[in-house]
Amino acid sequence: MSQYYSADFLRMLRNEILIDEVITDLMNLEVRNMRDRLRFRCPLCYNFHTATNHVTNLARCFDCQKNFNPIDLVMTVGKCSFMDAVKILKDRIDQ
Ligand SMILES: [Zn+2]
């Protein structure tokens, strides 16, 4: 079976699956709600100096100075490969 995913499909995964949903529902990260902002425990430094951006659909850790798109976040939290992360996100869409 082919393991090829088109650039359009990968872009769709990064954009269509809301980063907040990846954090809370898919990866079950510990979160704190600050007014209308979601803060999550950074999978790298474990601090809460974080935010999500609904325009870019990225999660950012200000301490690590790192942005995570949904694929990055699944790879980092799940300690899995790019292909594994894509499959996890794809399975969610297919549900
Ligand atoms: Zn961090």
PDB file of the backbone (N, CA, C, O) and the ligand in Angstrom, with CONECT records:
HET     ZN  A 101       1
ATOM      1  N   MET A   1       0.831  -1.196   0.000  1.00  0.00           N
ATOM      2  CA  MET A   1       0.000   0.000   0.000  1.00  0.00           C
ATOM      3  C   MET A   1       0.872   1.254   0.000  1.00  0.00           C
ATOM      4  O   MET A   1       1.859   1.335   0.731  1.00  0.00           O
ATOM      5  N   SER A   2       0.510   2.193  -0.798  1.00  0.00           N
ATOM      6  CA  SER A   2       1.303   3.426  -0.906  1.00  0.00           C
ATOM      7  C   SER A   2       1.197   4.263   0.369  1.00  0.00           C
ATOM      8  O   SER A   2       0.132   4.371   0.977  1.00  0.00           O
ATOM      9  N   GLN A   3       2.316   4.844   0.749  1.00  0.00           N
ATOM     10  CA  GLN A   3       2.340   5.729   1.916  1.00  0.00           C
ATOM     11  C   GLN A   3       2.523   7.174   1.474  1.00  0.00           C
ATOM     12  O   GLN A   3       3.102   7.991   2.190  1.00  0.00           O
ATOM     13  N   TYR A   4       2.026   7.468   0.299  1.00  0.00           N
ATOM     14  CA  TYR A   4       2.215   8.809  -0.242  1.00  0.00           C
ATOM     15  C   TYR A   4       1.004   9.692   0.075  1.00  0.00           C
ATOM     16  O   TYR A   4      -0.144   9.306  -0.143  1.00  0.00           O
ATOM     17  N   TYR A   5       1.288  10.859   0.584  1.00  0.00           N
ATOM     18  CA  TYR A   5       0.214  11.839   0.805  1.00  0.00           C
ATOM     19  C   TYR A   5       0.545  13.088   0.009  1.00  0.00           C
ATOM     20  O   TYR A   5       1.686  13.549   0.018  1.00  0.00           O
ATOM     21  N   SER A   6      -0.432  13.629  -0.668  1.00  0.00           N
ATOM     22  CA  SER A   6      -0.194  14.819  -1.491  1.00  0.00           C
ATOM     23  C   SER A   6      -0.004  16.047  -0.605  1.00  0.00           C
ATOM     24  O   SER A   6      -0.437  16.086   0.546  1.00  0.00           O
ATOM     25  N   ALA A   7       0.653  17.038  -1.178  1.00  0.00           N
ATOM     26  CA  ALA A   7       0.864  18.294  -0.453  1.00  0.00           C
ATOM     27  C   ALA A   7      -0.478  18.919  -0.069  1.00  0.00           C
ATOM     28  O   ALA A   7      -0.611  19.494   1.011  1.00  0.00           O
ATOM     29  N   ASP A   8      -1.457  18.808  -0.940  1.00  0.00           N
ATOM     30  CA  ASP A   8      -2.781  19.370  -0.643  1.00  0.00           C
ATOM     31  C   ASP A   8      -3.416  18.677   0.555  1.00  0.00           C
ATOM     32  O   ASP A   8      -4.033  19.315   1.409  1.00  0.00           O
ATOM     33  N   PHE A   9      -3.251  17.353   0.600  1.00  0.00           N
ATOM     34  CA  PHE A   9      -3.839  16.614   1.710  1.00  0.00           C
ATOM     35  C   PHE A   9      -3.157  16.997   3.029  1.00  0.00           C
ATOM     36  O   PHE A   9      -3.822  17.178   4.049  1.00  0.00           O
ATOM     37  N   LEU A  10      -1.833  17.116   2.998  1.00  0.00           N
ATOM     38  CA  LEU A  10      -1.102  17.483   4.223  1.00  0.00           C
ATOM     39  C   LEU A  10      -1.471  18.896   4.669  1.00  0.00           C
ATOM     40  O   LEU A  10      -1.590  19.169   5.863  1.00  0.00           O
ATOM     41  N   ARG A  11      -1.649  19.784   3.701  1.00  0.00           N
ATOM     42  CA  ARG A  11      -2.058  21.159   4.025  1.00  0.00           C
ATOM     43  C   ARG A  11      -3.448  21.150   4.657  1.00  0.00           C
ATOM     44  O   ARG A  11      -3.714  21.879   5.613  1.00  0.00           O
ATOM     45  N   MET A  12      -4.322  20.323   4.113  1.00  0.00           N
ATOM     46  CA  MET A  12      -5.672  20.212   4.661  1.00  0.00           C
ATOM     47  C   MET A  12      -5.614  19.723   6.115  1.00  0.00           C
ATOM     48  O   MET A  12      -6.318  20.252   6.976  1.00  0.00           O
ATOM     49  N   LEU A  13      -4.774  18.713   6.389  1.00  0.00           N
ATOM     50  CA  LEU A  13      -4.659  18.212   7.762  1.00  0.00           C
ATOM     51  C   LEU A  13      -4.192  19.315   8.702  1.00  0.00           C
ATOM     52  O   LEU A  13      -4.712  19.466   9.808  1.00  0.00           O
ATOM     53  N   ARG A  14      -3.211  20.080   8.253  1.00  0.00           N
ATOM     54  CA  ARG A  14      -2.649  21.142   9.107  1.00  0.00           C
ATOM     55  C   ARG A  14      -3.644  22.260   9.350  1.00  0.00           C
ATOM     56  O   ARG A  14      -3.621  22.903  10.400  1.00  0.00           O
ATOM     57  N   ASN A  15      -4.527  22.496   8.371  1.00  0.00           N
ATOM     58  CA  ASN A  15      -5.422  23.644   8.479  1.00  0.00           C
ATOM     59  C   ASN A  15      -6.814  23.313   9.000  1.00  0.00           C
ATOM     60  O   ASN A  15      -7.434  24.137   9.673  1.00  0.00           O
ATOM     61  N   GLU A  16      -7.308  22.129   8.700  1.00  0.00           N
ATOM     62  CA  GLU A  16      -8.709  21.819   8.972  1.00  0.00           C
ATOM     63  C   GLU A  16      -8.936  21.219  10.361  1.00  0.00           C
ATOM     64  O   GLU A  16     -10.021  21.345  10.926  1.00  0.00           O
ATOM     65  N   ILE A  17      -7.922  20.576  10.898  1.00  0.00           N
ATOM     66  CA  ILE A  17      -8.090  20.005  12.235  1.00  0.00           C
ATOM     67  C   ILE A  17      -7.638  21.063  13.228  1.00  0.00           C
ATOM     68  O   ILE A  17      -6.456  21.397  13.301  1.00  0.00           O
ATOM     69  N   LEU A  18      -8.584  21.583  13.986  1.00  0.00           N
ATOM     70  CA  LEU A  18      -8.287  22.719  14.859  1.00  0.00           C
ATOM     71  C   LEU A  18      -7.238  22.340  15.894  1.00  0.00           C
ATOM     72  O   LEU A  18      -7.298  21.285  16.525  1.00  0.00           O
ATOM     73  N   ILE A  19      -6.276  23.243  16.042  1.00  0.00           N
ATOM     74  CA  ILE A  19      -5.161  22.972  16.952  1.00  0.00           C
ATOM     75  C   ILE A  19      -5.662  22.770  18.397  1.00  0.00           C
ATOM     76  O   ILE A  19      -5.114  21.953  19.136  1.00  0.00           O
ATOM     77  N   ASP A  20      -6.694  23.511  18.786  1.00  0.00           N
ATOM     78  CA  ASP A  20      -7.245  23.343  20.138  1.00  0.00           C
ATOM     79  C   ASP A  20      -7.795  21.930  20.329  1.00  0.00           C
ATOM     80  O   ASP A  20      -7.682  21.337  21.402  1.00  0.00           O
ATOM     81  N   GLU A  21      -8.395  21.409  19.256  1.00  0.00           N
ATOM     82  CA  GLU A  21      -8.976  20.071  19.300  1.00  0.00           C
ATOM     83  C   GLU A  21      -7.871  19.010  19.395  1.00  0.00           C
ATOM     84  O   GLU A  21      -8.023  18.004  20.088  1.00  0.00           O
ATOM     85  N   VAL A  22      -6.771  19.247  18.695  1.00  0.00           N
ATOM     86  CA  VAL A  22      -5.634  18.321  18.770  1.00  0.00           C
ATOM     87  C   VAL A  22      -5.102  18.291  20.200  1.00  0.00           C
ATOM     88  O   VAL A  22      -4.788  17.225  20.730  1.00  0.00           O
ATOM     89  N   ILE A  23      -5.004  19.461  20.817  1.00  0.00           N
ATOM     90  CA  ILE A  23      -4.457  19.568  22.171  1.00  0.00           C
ATOM     91  C   ILE A  23      -5.369  18.893  23.190  1.00  0.00           C
ATOM     92  O   ILE A  23      -4.913  18.115  24.028  1.00  0.00           O
ATOM     93  N   THR A  24      -6.665  19.201  23.106  1.00  0.00           N
ATOM     94  CA  THR A  24      -7.568  18.740  24.160  1.00  0.00           C
ATOM     95  C   THR A  24      -8.111  17.334  23.903  1.00  0.00           C
ATOM     96  O   THR A  24      -8.066  16.478  24.786  1.00  0.00           O
ATOM     97  N   ASP A  25      -8.617  17.102  22.711  1.00  0.00           N
ATOM     98  CA  ASP A  25      -9.304  15.831  22.454  1.00  0.00           C
ATOM     99  C   ASP A  25      -8.367  14.722  22.003  1.00  0.00           C
ATOM    100  O   ASP A  25      -8.466  13.582  22.456  1.00  0.00           O
ATOM    101  N   LEU A  26      -7.453  15.075  21.103  1.00  0.00           N
ATOM    102  CA  LEU A  26      -6.650  14.026  20.479  1.00  0.00           C
ATOM    103  C   LEU A  26      -5.457  13.640  21.349  1.00  0.00           C
ATOM    104  O   LEU A  26      -5.208  12.453  21.558  1.00  0.00           O
ATOM    105  N   MET A  27      -4.717  14.624  21.857  1.00  0.00           N
ATOM    106  CA  MET A  27      -3.504  14.316  22.607  1.00  0.00           C
ATOM    107  C   MET A  27      -3.714  14.415  24.127  1.00  0.00           C
ATOM    108  O   MET A  27      -2.830  14.059  24.906  1.00  0.00           O
ATOM    109  N   ASN A  28      -4.890  14.901  24.537  1.00  0.00           N
ATOM    110  CA  ASN A  28      -5.197  14.985  25.969  1.00  0.00           C
ATOM    111  C   ASN A  28      -4.136  15.708  26.791  1.00  0.00           C
ATOM    112  O   ASN A  28      -3.786  15.274  27.888  1.00  0.00           O
ATOM    113  N   LEU A  29      -3.632  16.807  26.253  1.00  0.00           N
ATOM    114  CA  LEU A  29      -2.660  17.593  27.011  1.00  0.00           C
ATOM    115  C   LEU A  29      -3.368  18.309  28.149  1.00  0.00           C
ATOM    116  O   LEU A  29      -4.544  18.657  28.052  1.00  0.00           O
ATOM    117  N   GLU A  30      -2.633  18.519  29.220  1.00  0.00           N
ATOM    118  CA  GLU A  30      -3.172  19.287  30.336  1.00  0.00           C
ATOM    119  C   GLU A  30      -3.309  20.746  29.890  1.00  0.00           C
ATOM    120  O   GLU A  30      -2.387  21.309  29.301  1.00  0.00           O
ATOM    121  N   VAL A  31      -4.462  21.350  30.175  1.00  0.00           N
ATOM    122  CA  VAL A  31      -4.701  22.722  29.720  1.00  0.00           C
ATOM    123  C   VAL A  31      -5.195  23.604  30.857  1.00  0.00           C
ATOM    124  O   VAL A  31      -5.726  23.127  31.860  1.00  0.00           O
ATOM    125  N   ARG A  32      -5.004  24.894  30.667  1.00  0.00           N
ATOM    126  CA  ARG A  32      -5.584  25.898  31.550  1.00  0.00           C
ATOM    127  C   ARG A  32      -6.288  26.907  30.669  1.00  0.00           C
ATOM    128  O   ARG A  32      -5.726  27.373  29.678  1.00  0.00           O
ATOM    129  N   ASN A  33      -7.507  27.243  31.023  1.00  0.00           N
ATOM    130  CA  ASN A  33      -8.230  28.250  30.264  1.00  0.00           C
ATOM    131  C   ASN A  33      -8.026  29.608  30.907  1.00  0.00           C
ATOM    132  O   ASN A  33      -8.393  29.822  32.062  1.00  0.00           O
ATOM    133  N   MET A  34      -7.437  30.524  30.148  1.00  0.00           N
ATOM    134  CA  MET A  34      -7.214  31.886  30.612  1.00  0.00           C
ATOM    135  C   MET A  34      -8.150  32.783  29.821  1.00  0.00           C
ATOM    136  O   MET A  34      -7.894  33.078  28.654  1.00  0.00           O
ATOM    137  N   ARG A  35      -9.214  33.208  30.440  1.00  0.00           N
ATOM    138  CA  ARG A  35     -10.245  33.965  29.719  1.00  0.00           C
ATOM    139  C   ARG A  35     -10.594  33.196  28.444  1.00  0.00           C
ATOM    140  O   ARG A  35     -11.048  32.054  28.512  1.00  0.00           O
ATOM    141  N   ASP A  36     -10.384  33.817  27.285  1.00  0.00           N
ATOM    142  CA  ASP A  36     -10.756  33.108  26.053  1.00  0.00           C
ATOM    143  C   ASP A  36      -9.564  32.370  25.457  1.00  0.00           C
ATOM    144  O   ASP A  36      -9.664  31.810  24.365  1.00  0.00           O
ATOM    145  N   ARG A  37      -8.439  32.366  26.166  1.00  0.00           N
ATOM    146  CA  ARG A  37      -7.242  31.728  25.625  1.00  0.00           C
ATOM    147  C   ARG A  37      -7.019  30.353  26.218  1.00  0.00           C
ATOM    148  O   ARG A  37      -7.249  30.114  27.403  1.00  0.00           O
ATOM    149  N   LEU A  38      -6.569  29.465  25.365  1.00  0.00           N
ATOM    150  CA  LEU A  38      -6.228  28.125  25.824  1.00  0.00           C
ATOM    151  C   LEU A  38      -4.722  28.053  26.029  1.00  0.00           C
ATOM    152  O   LEU A  38      -3.948  28.360  25.123  1.00  0.00           O
ATOM    153  N   ARG A  39      -4.314  27.649  27.221  1.00  0.00           N
ATOM    154  CA  ARG A  39      -2.896  27.385  27.459  1.00  0.00           C
ATOM    155  C   ARG A  39      -2.735  25.895  27.690  1.00  0.00           C
ATOM    156  O   ARG A  39      -3.555  25.266  28.359  1.00  0.00           O
ATOM    157  N   PHE A  40      -1.681  25.342  27.135  1.00  0.00           N
ATOM    158  CA  PHE A  40      -1.461  23.901  27.245  1.00  0.00           C
ATOM    159  C   PHE A  40      -0.080  23.650  27.841  1.00  0.00           C
ATOM    160  O   PHE A  40       0.809  24.498  27.760  1.00  0.00           O
ATOM    161  N   ARG A  41       0.083  22.484  28.434  1.00  0.00           N
ATOM    162  CA  ARG A  41       1.398  22.147  28.975  1.00  0.00           C
ATOM    163  C   ARG A  41       2.302  21.777  27.799  1.00  0.00           C
ATOM    164  O   ARG A  41       2.027  20.829  27.064  1.00  0.00           O
ATOM    165  N   CYS A  42       3.375  22.532  27.637  1.00  0.00           N
ATOM    166  CA  CYS A  42       4.283  22.305  26.510  1.00  0.00           C
ATOM    167  C   CYS A  42       4.884  20.902  26.618  1.00  0.00           C
ATOM    168  O   CYS A  42       5.397  20.526  27.672  1.00  0.00           O
ATOM    169  N   PRO A  43       4.823  20.126  25.528  1.00  0.00           N
ATOM    170  CA  PRO A  43       5.369  18.764  25.581  1.00  0.00           C
ATOM    171  C   PRO A  43       6.887  18.735  25.653  1.00  0.00           C
ATOM    172  O   PRO A  43       7.467  17.671  25.870  1.00  0.00           O
ATOM    173  N   LEU A  44       7.540  19.863  25.478  1.00  0.00           N
ATOM    174  CA  LEU A  44       9.004  19.900  25.524  1.00  0.00           C
ATOM    175  C   LEU A  44       9.525  20.387  26.869  1.00  0.00           C
ATOM    176  O   LEU A  44      10.396  19.753  27.463  1.00  0.00           O
ATOM    177  N   CYS A  45       8.993  21.520  27.358  1.00  0.00           N
ATOM    178  CA  CYS A  45       9.529  22.097  28.606  1.00  0.00           C
ATOM    179  C   CYS A  45       8.547  21.947  29.771  1.00  0.00           C
ATOM    180  O   CYS A  45       8.908  22.211  30.918  1.00  0.00           O
ATOM    181  N   TYR A  46       7.321  21.529  29.490  1.00  0.00           N
ATOM    182  CA  TYR A  46       6.277  21.273  30.494  1.00  0.00           C
ATOM    183  C   TYR A  46       5.759  22.530  31.186  1.00  0.00           C
ATOM    184  O   TYR A  46       5.067  22.433  32.199  1.00  0.00           O
ATOM    185  N   ASN A  47       6.082  23.702  30.656  1.00  0.00           N
ATOM    186  CA  ASN A  47       5.529  24.937  31.200  1.00  0.00           C
ATOM    187  C   ASN A  47       4.211  25.275  30.495  1.00  0.00           C
ATOM    188  O   ASN A  47       3.840  24.672  29.488  1.00  0.00           O
ATOM    189  N   PHE A  48       3.521  26.268  31.071  1.00  0.00           N
ATOM    190  CA  PHE A  48       2.248  26.705  30.495  1.00  0.00           C
ATOM    191  C   PHE A  48       2.365  28.065  29.817  1.00  0.00           C
ATOM    192  O   PHE A  48       1.362  28.748  29.609  1.00  0.00           O
ATOM    193  N   HIS A  49       3.571  28.450  29.477  1.00  0.00           N
ATOM    194  CA  HIS A  49       3.769  29.749  28.818  1.00  0.00           C
ATOM    195  C   HIS A  49       3.515  29.572  27.318  1.00  0.00           C
ATOM    196  O   HIS A  49       4.421  29.679  26.492  1.00  0.00           O
ATOM    197  N   THR A  50       2.264  29.300  27.006  1.00  0.00           N
ATOM    198  CA  THR A  50       1.892  28.845  25.669  1.00  0.00           C
ATOM    199  C   THR A  50       0.608  29.526  25.207  1.00  0.00           C
ATOM    200  O   THR A  50      -0.093  30.156  25.999  1.00  0.00           O
ATOM    201  N   ALA A  51       0.316  29.396  23.943  1.00  0.00           N
ATOM    202  CA  ALA A  51      -0.927  29.927  23.385  1.00  0.00           C
ATOM    203  C   ALA A  51      -1.218  29.223  22.071  1.00  0.00           C
ATOM    204  O   ALA A  51      -0.337  28.630  21.449  1.00  0.00           O
ATOM    205  N   THR A  52      -2.477  29.305  21.668  1.00  0.00           N
ATOM    206  CA  THR A  52      -2.811  28.815  20.332  1.00  0.00           C
ATOM    207  C   THR A  52      -3.298  29.996  19.495  1.00  0.00           C
ATOM    208  O   THR A  52      -3.901  30.938  20.009  1.00  0.00           O
ATOM    209  N   ASN A  53      -3.028  29.923  18.217  1.00  0.00           N
ATOM    210  CA  ASN A  53      -3.409  30.972  17.283  1.00  0.00           C
ATOM    211  C   ASN A  53      -4.419  30.391  16.300  1.00  0.00           C
ATOM    212  O   ASN A  53      -4.100  29.503  15.511  1.00  0.00           O
ATOM    213  N   HIS A  54      -5.645  30.911  16.365  1.00  0.00           N
ATOM    214  CA  HIS A  54      -6.705  30.341  15.538  1.00  0.00           C
ATOM    215  C   HIS A  54      -6.621  30.782  14.085  1.00  0.00           C
ATOM    216  O   HIS A  54      -7.252  30.185  13.212  1.00  0.00           O
ATOM    217  N   VAL A  55      -5.847  31.822  13.826  1.00  0.00           N
ATOM    218  CA  VAL A  55      -5.690  32.278  12.438  1.00  0.00           C
ATOM    219  C   VAL A  55      -4.706  31.376  11.698  1.00  0.00           C
ATOM    220  O   VAL A  55      -4.961  30.932  10.578  1.00  0.00           O
ATOM    221  N   THR A  56      -3.576  31.117  12.354  1.00  0.00           N
ATOM    222  CA  THR A  56      -2.549  30.283  11.705  1.00  0.00           C
ATOM    223  C   THR A  56      -2.726  28.802  12.034  1.00  0.00           C
ATOM    224  O   THR A  56      -2.084  27.945  11.427  1.00  0.00           O
ATOM    225  N   ASN A  57      -3.615  28.501  13.012  1.00  0.00           N
ATOM    226  CA  ASN A  57      -3.813  27.130  13.500  1.00  0.00           C
ATOM    227  C   ASN A  57      -2.516  26.522  14.028  1.00  0.00           C
ATOM    228  O   ASN A  57      -2.218  25.352  13.788  1.00  0.00           O
ATOM    229  N   LEU A  58      -1.744  27.348  14.759  1.00  0.00           N
ATOM    230  CA  LEU A  58      -0.504  26.882  15.376  1.00  0.00           C
ATOM    231  C   LEU A  58      -0.601  26.999  16.885  1.00  0.00           C
ATOM    232  O   LEU A  58      -1.299  27.865  17.412  1.00  0.00           O
ATOM    233  N   ALA A  59       0.102  26.125  17.567  1.00  0.00           N
ATOM    234  CA  ALA A  59       0.278  26.231  19.010  1.00  0.00           C
ATOM    235  C   ALA A  59       1.704  26.705  19.242  1.00  0.00           C
ATOM    236  O   ALA A  59       2.629  26.220  18.590  1.00  0.00           O
ATOM    237  N   ARG A  60       1.894  27.645  20.159  1.00  0.00           N
ATOM    238  CA  ARG A  60       3.235  28.175  20.386  1.00  0.00           C
ATOM    239  C   ARG A  60       3.643  28.054  21.844  1.00  0.00           C
ATOM    240  O   ARG A  60       2.843  28.293  22.748  1.00  0.00           O
ATOM    241  N   CYS A  61       4.887  27.682  22.059  1.00  0.00           N
ATOM    242  CA  CYS A  61       5.473  27.773  23.395  1.00  0.00           C
ATOM    243  C   CYS A  61       6.452  28.935  23.383  1.00  0.00           C
ATOM    244  O   CYS A  61       7.399  28.958  22.597  1.00  0.00           O
ATOM    245  N   PHE A  62       6.212  29.899  24.266  1.00  0.00           N
ATOM    246  CA  PHE A  62       7.054  31.094  24.292  1.00  0.00           C
ATOM    247  C   PHE A  62       8.402  30.806  24.947  1.00  0.00           C
ATOM    248  O   PHE A  62       9.394  31.465  24.635  1.00  0.00           O
ATOM    249  N   ASP A  63       8.447  29.841  25.842  1.00  0.00           N
ATOM    250  CA  ASP A  63       9.721  29.483  26.480  1.00  0.00           C
ATOM    251  C   ASP A  63      10.631  28.751  25.494  1.00  0.00           C
ATOM    252  O   ASP A  63      11.819  29.058  25.399  1.00  0.00           O
ATOM    253  N   CYS A  64      10.084  27.801  24.776  1.00  0.00           N
ATOM    254  CA  CYS A  64      10.870  27.066  23.767  1.00  0.00           C
ATOM    255  C   CYS A  64      11.014  27.873  22.476  1.00  0.00           C
ATOM    256  O   CYS A  64      11.858  27.562  21.635  1.00  0.00           O
ATOM    257  N   GLN A  65      10.195  28.901  22.325  1.00  0.00           N
ATOM    258  CA  GLN A  65      10.140  29.681  21.088  1.00  0.00           C
ATOM    259  C   GLN A  65       9.917  28.763  19.895  1.00  0.00           C
ATOM    260  O   GLN A  65      10.627  28.812  18.890  1.00  0.00           O
ATOM    261  N   LYS A  66       8.901  27.925  20.052  1.00  0.00           N
ATOM    262  CA  LYS A  66       8.630  26.942  19.011  1.00  0.00           C
ATOM    263  C   LYS A  66       7.140  26.926  18.680  1.00  0.00           C
ATOM    264  O   LYS A  66       6.293  26.992  19.570  1.00  0.00           O
ATOM    265  N   ASN A  67       6.836  26.839  17.391  1.00  0.00           N
ATOM    266  CA  ASN A  67       5.458  26.684  16.922  1.00  0.00           C
ATOM    267  C   ASN A  67       5.209  25.225  16.572  1.00  0.00           C
ATOM    268  O   ASN A  67       6.080  24.535  16.043  1.00  0.00           O
ATOM    269  N   PHE A  68       4.015  24.779  16.876  1.00  0.00           N
ATOM    270  CA  PHE A  68       3.612  23.416  16.509  1.00  0.00           C
ATOM    271  C   PHE A  68       2.368  23.490  15.639  1.00  0.00           C
ATOM    272  O   PHE A  68       1.367  24.080  16.045  1.00  0.00           O
ATOM    273  N   ASN A  69       2.414  22.903  14.456  1.00  0.00           N
ATOM    274  CA  ASN A  69       1.168  22.695  13.733  1.00  0.00           C
ATOM    275  C   ASN A  69       0.606  21.349  14.215  1.00  0.00           C
ATOM    276  O   ASN A  69       1.267  20.647  14.979  1.00  0.00           O
ATOM    277  N   PRO A  70      -0.612  20.983  13.774  1.00  0.00           N
ATOM    278  CA  PRO A  70      -1.183  19.727  14.296  1.00  0.00           C
ATOM    279  C   PRO A  70      -0.269  18.514  14.098  1.00  0.00           C
ATOM    280  O   PRO A  70      -0.180  17.659  14.978  1.00  0.00           O
ATOM    281  N   ILE A  71       0.402  18.435  12.962  1.00  0.00           N
ATOM    282  CA  ILE A  71       1.286  17.284  12.707  1.00  0.00           C
ATOM    283  C   ILE A  71       2.492  17.318  13.663  1.00  0.00           C
ATOM    284  O   ILE A  71       2.859  16.294  14.239  1.00  0.00           O
ATOM    285  N   ASP A  72       3.096  18.488  13.825  1.00  0.00           N
ATOM    286  CA  ASP A  72       4.239  18.623  14.746  1.00  0.00           C
ATOM    287  C   ASP A  72       3.845  18.204  16.158  1.00  0.00           C
ATOM    288  O   ASP A  72       4.585  17.514  16.859  1.00  0.00           O
ATOM    289  N   LEU A  73       2.642  18.653  16.551  1.00  0.00           N
ATOM    290  CA  LEU A  73       2.223  18.407  17.925  1.00  0.00           C
ATOM    291  C   LEU A  73       2.006  16.909  18.182  1.00  0.00           C
ATOM    292  O   LEU A  73       2.408  16.386  19.221  1.00  0.00           O
ATOM    293  N   VAL A  74       1.377  16.240  17.238  1.00  0.00           N
ATOM    294  CA  VAL A  74       1.158  14.794  17.397  1.00  0.00           C
ATOM    295  C   VAL A  74       2.502  14.058  17.416  1.00  0.00           C
ATOM    296  O   VAL A  74       2.686  13.125  18.197  1.00  0.00           O
ATOM    297  N   MET A  75       3.433  14.474  16.563  1.00  0.00           N
ATOM    298  CA  MET A  75       4.757  13.843  16.542  1.00  0.00           C
ATOM    299  C   MET A  75       5.481  14.036  17.863  1.00  0.00           C
ATOM    300  O   MET A  75       6.098  13.105  18.382  1.00  0.00           O
ATOM    301  N   THR A  76       5.406  15.255  18.410  1.00  0.00           N
ATOM    302  CA  THR A  76       6.151  15.577  19.625  1.00  0.00           C
ATOM    303  C   THR A  76       5.533  14.896  20.846  1.00  0.00           C
ATOM    304  O   THR A  76       6.236  14.281  21.648  1.00  0.00           O
ATOM    305  N   VAL A  77       4.220  15.013  20.975  1.00  0.00           N
ATOM    306  CA  VAL A  77       3.557  14.426  22.142  1.00  0.00           C
ATOM    307  C   VAL A  77       3.563  12.900  22.053  1.00  0.00           C
ATOM    308  O   VAL A  77       3.823  12.207  23.037  1.00  0.00           O
ATOM    309  N   GLY A  78       3.271  12.395  20.854  1.00  0.00           N
ATOM    310  CA  GLY A  78       3.172  10.951  20.672  1.00  0.00           C
ATOM    311  C   GLY A  78       4.514  10.280  20.436  1.00  0.00           C
ATOM    312  O   GLY A  78       4.593   9.054  20.359  1.00  0.00           O
ATOM    313  N   LYS A  79       5.587  11.089  20.320  1.00  0.00           N
ATOM    314  CA  LYS A  79       6.919  10.563  20.030  1.00  0.00           C
ATOM    315  C   LYS A  79       6.860   9.593  18.846  1.00  0.00           C
ATOM    316  O   LYS A  79       7.383   8.481  18.900  1.00  0.00           O
ATOM    317  N   CYS A  80       6.214  10.048  17.791  1.00  0.00           N
ATOM    318  CA  CYS A  80       6.036   9.182  16.630  1.00  0.00           C
ATOM    319  C   CYS A  80       6.588   9.863  15.379  1.00  0.00           C
ATOM    320  O   CYS A  80       6.967  11.034  15.406  1.00  0.00           O
ATOM    321  N   SER A  81       6.625   9.112  14.294  1.00  0.00           N
ATOM    322  CA  SER A  81       7.153   9.621  13.029  1.00  0.00           C
ATOM    323  C   SER A  81       6.123  10.530  12.359  1.00  0.00           C
ATOM    324  O   SER A  81       4.956  10.580  12.748  1.00  0.00           O
ATOM    325  N   PHE A  82       6.595  11.241  11.344  1.00  0.00           N
ATOM    326  CA  PHE A  82       5.711  12.082  10.547  1.00  0.00           C
ATOM    327  C   PHE A  82       4.561  11.249   9.970  1.00  0.00           C
ATOM    328  O   PHE A  82       3.399  11.650  10.047  1.00  0.00           O
ATOM    329  N   MET A  83       4.886  10.102   9.398  1.00  0.00           N
ATOM    330  CA  MET A  83       3.852   9.263   8.786  1.00  0.00           C
ATOM    331  C   MET A  83       2.833   8.780   9.824  1.00  0.00           C
ATOM    332  O   MET A  83       1.633   8.744   9.554  1.00  0.00           O
ATOM    333  N   ASP A  84       3.319   8.412  11.004  1.00  0.00           N
ATOM    334  CA  ASP A  84       2.402   7.978  12.066  1.00  0.00           C
ATOM    335  C   ASP A  84       1.474   9.126  12.468  1.00  0.00           C
ATOM    336  O   ASP A  84       0.278   8.925  12.678  1.00  0.00           O
ATOM    337  N   ALA A  85       2.035  10.322  12.573  1.00  0.00           N
ATOM    338  CA  ALA A  85       1.228  11.487  12.968  1.00  0.00           C
ATOM    339  C   ALA A  85       0.162  11.771  11.920  1.00  0.00           C
ATOM    340  O   ALA A  85      -0.987  12.063  12.252  1.00  0.00           O
ATOM    341  N   VAL A  86       0.551  11.681  10.651  1.00  0.00           N
ATOM    342  CA  VAL A  86      -0.412  11.918   9.573  1.00  0.00           C
ATOM    343  C   VAL A  86      -1.539  10.890   9.659  1.00  0.00           C
ATOM    344  O   VAL A  86      -2.707  11.228   9.469  1.00  0.00           O
ATOM    345  N   LYS A  87      -1.193   9.651   9.943  1.00  0.00           N
ATOM    346  CA  LYS A  87      -2.220   8.600  10.023  1.00  0.00           C
ATOM    347  C   LYS A  87      -3.184   8.857  11.186  1.00  0.00           C
ATOM    348  O   LYS A  87      -4.395   8.680  11.050  1.00  0.00           O
ATOM    349  N   ILE A  88      -2.634   9.278  12.331  1.00  0.00           N
ATOM    350  CA  ILE A  88      -3.482   9.560  13.502  1.00  0.00           C
ATOM    351  C   ILE A  88      -4.475  10.684  13.173  1.00  0.00           C
ATOM    352  O   ILE A  88      -5.655  10.599  13.514  1.00  0.00           O
ATOM    353  N   LEU A  89      -3.986  11.732  12.509  1.00  0.00           N
ATOM    354  CA  LEU A  89      -4.858  12.856  12.156  1.00  0.00           C
ATOM    355  C   LEU A  89      -5.862  12.450  11.072  1.00  0.00           C
ATOM    356  O   LEU A  89      -7.026  12.847  11.112  1.00  0.00           O
ATOM    357  N   LYS A  90      -5.402  11.667  10.120  1.00  0.00           N
ATOM    358  CA  LYS A  90      -6.281  11.200   9.049  1.00  0.00           C
ATOM    359  C   LYS A  90      -7.417  10.347   9.621  1.00  0.00           C
ATOM    360  O   LYS A  90      -8.571  10.487   9.215  1.00  0.00           O
ATOM    361  N   ASP A  91      -7.079   9.459  10.572  1.00  0.00           N
ATOM    362  CA  ASP A  91      -8.089   8.607  11.194  1.00  0.00           C
ATOM    363  C   ASP A  91      -9.150   9.454  11.881  1.00  0.00           C
ATOM    364  O   ASP A  91     -10.326   9.090  11.901  1.00  0.00           O
ATOM    365  N   ARG A  92      -8.736  10.576  12.440  1.00  0.00           N
ATOM    366  CA  ARG A  92      -9.694  11.437  13.125  1.00  0.00           C
ATOM    367  C   ARG A  92     -10.683  12.041  12.127  1.00  0.00           C
ATOM    368  O   ARG A  92     -11.884  12.112  12.387  1.00  0.00           O
ATOM    369  N   ILE A  93     -10.162  12.469  10.996  1.00  0.00           N
ATOM    370  CA  ILE A  93     -11.040  13.035   9.950  1.00  0.00           C
ATOM    371  C   ILE A  93     -11.981  11.978   9.400  1.00  0.00           C
ATOM    372  O   ILE A  93     -13.142  12.256   9.100  1.00  0.00           O
ATOM    373  N   ASP A  94     -11.464  10.760   9.272  1.00  0.00           N
ATOM    374  CA  ASP A  94     -12.247   9.670   8.661  1.00  0.00           C
ATOM    375  C   ASP A  94     -13.377   9.200   9.566  1.00  0.00           C
ATOM    376  O   ASP A  94     -14.297   8.530   9.097  1.00  0.00           O
ATOM    377  N   GLN A  95     -13.327   9.538  10.857  1.00  0.00           N
ATOM    378  CA  GLN A  95     -14.340   9.038  11.792  1.00  0.00           C
ATOM    379  C   GLN A  95     -15.743   9.489  11.398  1.00  0.00           C
ATOM    380  O   GLN A  95     -16.713   9.155  12.078  1.00  0.00           O
TER     381      GLN A  95
HETATM  382 ZN    ZN A 101       8.102  24.749  25.858  1.00  0.00          ZN2+
END
